[in-house]
Amino acid sequence: MHLQIRQVGPGVCPICGMALEPELASAEAAPNPEVADMTRRFWIALVLTLPVLALEMGGHLTNLHMLLGQNWSNWLQFVLATPVVL
């Protein structure tokens, strides 16, 4: 974080994108927007990852690739995994 960046209220550093920390810590328990954002990202990633896991492991445990086809399975895994990585 860059020490020269100062603003009133929460936000992100315009130079590096890190969350700005308050100069004076308070004892009140306010909702943390970083935790809310990471929780939302976690659940989205989980929902998109479970089908990828089922498609990949299904090919080893069952004949799932025979039903769907290896090419379609690969493309579907690619489409589902891309938002998780980005």
C-alpha positions, 0 to 999 in steps of 0.5 A: 500500500502507498502511504501517500494515499489518504481518503475519508472512508473505506476504499482501494488504493488507486495505484496498487488496488490494495484495500486502504487501512484506517489510520485509527483503529476502532473497536466497533464491529462494522461489516467488512466489505473485503470479507463479503467480497471474498465470501461471494467469490468463494461461493461462485468459485465453488459452484463453478468448480464442482461440475469441473470436478464431476466431469473430470473424475466422472471420466475415471470412475464412470463412462461419463466421457462416452455420454458427453464426448471428450471434446465437449467435456474439455470445452465445458471444463474450460468454460467453467474454469475460466471465471474461477481463475480470472 
